[in-house]
Amino acid sequence: MFNRAVDQLGSDKLEVRLGAIYTLKRLSRDPQYADYRVPILETLSAYVRERTRNDENTEPAVDVREIMALLTEELSERNQS
């Protein structure tokens, strides 16, 4: 499931990318996939870096905003622990 979701991040279709992001989010919180948590967060962080590299003055795309929300939640949860 992890590999497929990562592959889908490269899709041209927004809905496929969003599905991949939501799948990775779910996997990152599933105890069965605990070993994938760090690679998932690193993959999503790299996606944001690549997608925003040349977009200095524009609002981030929907998929980038969703990842940023996920990463913000993750940091917030860590700080509360």
N, C-alpha and C positions, 0 to 999 in steps of 0.2 A: 504494500500500500504506500509506503514511504517513497520508494523509487518512482512509482507511477505519478504520485502527486508532484514530486520534484520535476518530472518530465513535463507535466501539464503546466507548470509555471512558464514554460517557453511558448505556450500556445498564443496564437494571434487573437483568439476570442476571449474577451473579458470574462464572460461567465465561466469558462473553463479555468482560467487563472484564479478566479474567486473560489471556485470549488476546490482547487488545489490548496489554496490558502486556508480555507476552513477545515479541510482534511488534515493538513499539517498542524493546525491549531488543536484539533481534537486529539491527534496522536501525541502531541507534546504534553497533554494533560492525562493521558492514559497510562496508568502504572505498568501495564503490559509492555509499553514502548518506552520505558524510562531511559533506556540506553540511547534512544534517538532524540531525546530532548535537546541536548546541546547542538547536535548537527542540524536539527530543524531550525533552531533559533539562528544559528550561523548562516544557514541557507537563506532564510528570510531576510536577514540583515544584508547579505550580499546582494540579494535581489533589489532591495531598496537602494543600495549604493549605486548599482548599475543603472537603475531606472531614473535616478535623480541626478546623475552625474552632470548633465548639461542643462538642467531645468532650473536655473537659479531664480528666475523671476516669474515662474508659473506655479499654479497650485498643483500639488501632486495628483496623479491619477487615482481613481477609486481603489485599485488594487494596492497601490502604495499606501494610501491612507488606512486601508484595512490592516495591513501589516504593521504600520506604525501604532495603530490602536492595540493590536495584539502584543507588540513588544512593550508598550507602555503598561498594559495590564500585568505582564510578566514582571517587569521591574517593580511595580507597585506591590505585587504579591511577595516578591523577595524582600522588599524593605519592611513589610509587615511581619515577616517571619522572625 
